[in-house]
Amino acid sequence: MSDGDKAMKSVAIIPVRGGSKGIPGKNRRKVLGRPLFAWSLTEAVFSQLDEVYLFTDDPYIKDFAEREYAWTDKVKVMERSEESATDTASTEMAMWEFSERINHDYDILCLLQATSPLTTRDDINRVLEKTESDAYDSALTVVETGHFFWNEKGESLNYDYRNRPRRQDFDGTLAENGAVYAVKKETYMETKNRLGGRIGVVRMPEDTLTEIDELNDLVVCENLLRNRLRKLKGTPSPIKAVVLDVDGVFTDGNIVYSTDGEFSKEFNMQDGMGFELLREAEIPVVIMTSEITDIVATRMKKLKIDHVHLGVKDKFSRLETLLLKTGLKRKDIAYVGDDINDLSNLLSVGWGICPNNAVDEVRTQADVVLNKSGGAKAIREAVHFILSYNERFA
């Protein structure tokens, strides 16, 4: 660091517009059950950044972020002006508006893009570390691509076509992937640009070159994210905790309403005994549901389940912070869910389990599809699987 041992304050902006010509409502579109912007935002929360600002003109995104990230004081939401949120406004314009709004209170300003959902906390940290060093004034992420480039004049740009190299002998070209940028304050104040002075590069995998501008990009990124989440499963290990959704897992998914609102849900008593078996095996249980109802709270109290999280829309980030607190890994978790808001967790934990009545998008991706449906002893069947599976490690 240039200031000796003094820590440099790093602040990130994630500019998120409500409008988009290419993909309407792009930044709030669901990718594996989560809004697109939540992928980069969550990684930023668990990075070495000091503060992360979601800079948006979209009321839905504002409300979602304020509600779903209330568990951390690192995330802040700031409303951007109409002028900086138009299709023609530059990102540099949004960055300067943001910097002025916080009175340039940072040592390093970091730009993260919501349209780069493959960005990881490690990528962010490496860019920050490079920018913090005396050797660089700013840094960005790049990928190495082995493609041969040409211009409209028919001129080869990065190789000699008369002496075409073999792929294995070709050094390739470093291409900007638009994921992470960071710049020291003094450089930014001078240039008003995300980059300046001595610029360092941080390499990311080649598949991160995909940014989401068209609908096909969403499909590509979703497949890439799915493959990446599956790698989080790691090597087989005993199941050390169980996380469950409620509607469609404890119940058949149907709700009886009265004129005063939700009236009743039907729970299975044999499922209830399954939690006694988990308690005997010293396997903790966590409930994570997007609904907030007294019925659920009362039932969980009856079952003596202490770890109950109601009203959770972004279940992936909530599980991530619980794992950080407990020291558990995703490979240690069995997760039981039935709908797309469970999908990112189902893909990434040791065992993703769904009832027989889960939606098709979940059934095709789960590690285990139970024979029983939600509310009809699906939980008891899942408990039997978990206890039997753990026996092989005894």
N, C-alpha and C positions, 0 to 999 in steps of 0.2 A: 504494500500500500504506500502511496506517496506521502501520507501523513504519519509515518511511523507505525505505531501499533494502534492508532486511533481507528475505530471501525467507521467505514463509509456507509452512510445511509443510502439504501437503494429503494427506489420507488418505481413501480410499474404502472403503466397505463394499458388497458385493453379497450381500444375503441370499438364500440358495438353499435351499429346503426340499426334502427328499426326497419328501414326501407331497403330494398335491393331489387334491381331490375332483372338480374339473371335468375335468381331464385327468390321469389316472394317470401318474406319472413325468414330469410336464410339463417340468421344467427340464433333463432329460437327453434329451428327444425330439429326433430328428434334424431339423434344418432345413437344407435343401440340403447334407445330408451331415455337418453339424456339430451337436453338442449345443447346444440353445437358449442356455444360459448363456454359451457360448464367444463368441457374437457381441458382446455388450456387454463381456465381459472382455477380449477382444483390443483393442477400441477404447480401453479404459481403459489398457491397457499402453502404447499409443502416444500417449497424451495427456500433458498436463503434470502429471498426478498424481504424487506422490512414492511412494506405496504403495497397493496395491490388495489388499484382503482379501476372499477368498471365504469367506463365513460360512455353513457348511452342516452338516447332520446326516447327509448322504448319503455313505456310504463310496465309492460309485462316482465321484461328482463329486469327492470329495477326492483319490482316487487319480489320476483323469484330469488334474486341474489340476496336481498335484504333478509328474506325469510330463511332461505336454505343455508346461508353462511353466517347465521347469527351466532354459531358456536365459536367463531374466530373473530378477533378484533383486527385481523390483518386485512380483511376485505372491506372496502368502502365503495359506495356507489355515488357517482357524481353525474348530474344532468348536463349534457352537452347542448350547445346552442343549435338553433335551427340552421344557422349558416354553416356550421362545421359538420352537419349531418346530411347534407345534400349529396346527390350522386356525383357532383362535380367538385366537391370540396376535397382537398388533399389530406392525407394522413398527417403531413407536417403541420397543416393548419390546426387540426384537432390537438396535436401534441403541444403546440405553442399555447393554445387557449387553455389547455389543462395545466401547463406549467405556470402560467400566469395566475390561474385560479388558486394554486397552492403556494403562491409566492416563491416559486422556485426552491422549495424547501426539500432539497435532496443533494446528495453528492454524485449519485449515478441515476440517470433516468433510463428506464428500460421500457421498450415497446414490445408487447406481445400481441399476436394476431389470433383472433377467435377462429379464423378460417384455417388454422393449422392445428387440428386436434391431436396430431401425433407428437406434439411437443411434450417433452418430459421435464420433470424437475431437475434432472441431471443436466439436460441441455441448458436450461436457464442458469444453473449454478456455474457451469463452465464459461458461459458468456460473461457472467458477473465477475468471476475470478480473473478472466483475461483483462477486463476493463479496469479492475481495481489495481492491477499491476502498474508499475512505472513505465513499462514498455509500450503501453497502448493508451489511446485516448477514447477509443470506442471499439466495438466488436459486433459481429453479426454471425448468424448461422448460415452454413453453406452445405451443399452436397456435392460429392464427386460423381460426375456423370461421364460415361464412356461413349456418349453420342458424338458423331461427327457433324459439325455445324457448317452451314452455308448461308450466304446472303442472296438477295434477289438478283444480284449481278452475276450469279453463277460462280462466285469465288468461295473456295473453301477457307474457313476461318481459323480452325484450330488444328489443322493437319495438312499435309501436302498430299493431294489426291494422286500425284504421280509416284509417290512412294508410300503407299497406304500401309500403315503399321498393323501388325496383328493386335487383336484386342488385348491379349495378355501383355503386350509390350507398350500399350498406349497409356500415357499418364492421365488422360482425360482432361476435363475442364471443371473448375469449381463454379457451381451455379448457386446464386442466391435463392434460398427457399422461402424467405419472407416470414420465418417463424419467430425469431428472437433478435432484438437489437438492444444495445446498451451504449450509453455515451456519458462521459464525465460532464459535470455541470458547466465548467468553464469553457469546454469545447462547444457544448450545446448553446450556451448564451452567445457565443461568437458566431456560430454558423446557422442556428435555428434549424438544424438538420439532424436526423437520427444518427448520422455518421459524420465523422470529421477527424482531422489530425491523423495520428498513427492508428491505422485500423487493423484489428486482429480478426482472424476467422476461426470459427469453431465448426467442425464437421459433424453433420448428422447423417443417419442412414439415407440411402438414395431414395427409398420409398417416401420420405418426407418431402420430396419435391412437389408432391400433389397438394395444391391449394384448392379450396372449394369455391369455384366460380360458376360451375354449371351443375345440373342435376346428376350427370354421370360422375362428377367428382365426389358427390356425396356417397354414391354406391361404392366407389373405389376406396374411399377413406374408411367407410364402415367395415369393409372386408379387411382392410389393413389393421384397424383397431381390434376387430374380432380375433385375428390371429395373434396380435400382441397380448391381448388379455389372457388368452389361453396359455401363453408362456408363463404367466404369473402363477399358474398352478404349482409349478415346481415338481420335485420328486414326491412320490407318495409318502404320506406321513399320517399319524393318527389324527382323527378329528378331535379338536380341543375345544370347540365352541360351535353352537348352532344358531343361525340367524333365520328368522321366519317372518314372512309377510302374514297378513291376517285374512282379508277378504279373498276368497278363492283358495285359501289354504286351510285355515281354521273352519271356514264356512264354504258353502257351495257358490258363494259370490252373489247370492240374491239378498236383497234388503227389503224389509217390510217398512213402509212409510205410513205415517199418519199425517194429519193436517199440521201437527206440531213439529214434524221432521222425522228423523229416523226413529223407528219404533222397536224393531227387534232384529236379532241375528240368531241363527241356530248353530250351536256348538255341539261337538260329539264328546260324550263322556269318556269313551275309550281313548280318544286322543289325549284327554286330560291325564289319564294314567301314564301315558307315554312320557310326560314331563317328570313324573315321579321316578321313572326308570333312568332318565338322563341325570336327575339329581343324585341318584344312588351311584351312578358312574362318574360323578363329579365333572360333568360336562355342562358348563354354563349355557344359558339360553338368552338370546336377545330378540326382542320383537321390534320390527321396523315396518311401520305402515304409513301410507300417505293420508289416511283418514284420522280425524280427531273426533272420537265419540266416547261418551260416558260408558256405553255398553262394553266397548273393548277394554277400557281402563278397569271396569269392574270385573270382567272375566279374567284379566291377567292378574289382578290382585287375588282372586279366588284360587288361581293356579300357582300363586306364590312366585310369580316371575317378576323380578325386581328391575331388570333392564328393559324398559319399555320406551320406545321412541315413537311418538305420535306426530302426524302431520309432516312426514318427511317425503319430499318430492325427489330430491337428489340423493338416492340411497347409496350411490357409489362413494360420494365424498363423505357422507356420514359414517359409513363403514370404515373408510380410510382413517378417519380421525380416531375411531374407537380402537382400531388396530395399533395405531401409534401409542395410545395410552396404555394398552395392555401388553405390548411387545409381541403380540401374535402376528403371524403372517397369513396372507390370503390362503395359502395351501393348507393351513390348519383349520379352515372354516368349512362347514357344510351349510349351504344356503338353500332355503325352500321358498320358492316364489312361483307365481303363475302368469305374470303379465310383463309387458315390455319395460316397465320402469324397474323391474328386477333383473333385466337381461345382462347389464354390464357386470353386476355382481355374480350372477349365475355362471357367466363365462370365465371369470377370473379366480374364483375360489377353488379349494381342493375338490369339492364335490358340489356341483350345481344340480339341485333336485327339484322336480316340478310334479304337481298332481296330474292325474290323467286328464282333467278338464282344463288344463292350462291352454293359453292361446297358442296357435300353431307356430308363431315366431319363437316362442319359448320351447315348445316341445321338440322342435328340430335341433335346438342348440344345447339342451340340458344333458348332463352326464347320465342322469337317471330319470326316467319317466315312470312314475309310480303306477301301479295297477288301480289304486283307489283314487277317487276324486276328492277335492277339497270338501271338508265337512262330513265326509263318509269314511273316516279312519285313514286318510292319507298321511296325517302326521304320525299315527301309530306305525304305519308301514315304514315311513322314513326313519323313525327311531329304531325300528328293528334292523334296518339296513345299516345305520350308523354304528350300533352296538356290535353287530356281526362283523362289520368291516374292521372295527378297532381290535377285535379279538386276534387278528393276525399279527398285531404288534405286541401282544401280551408276552 
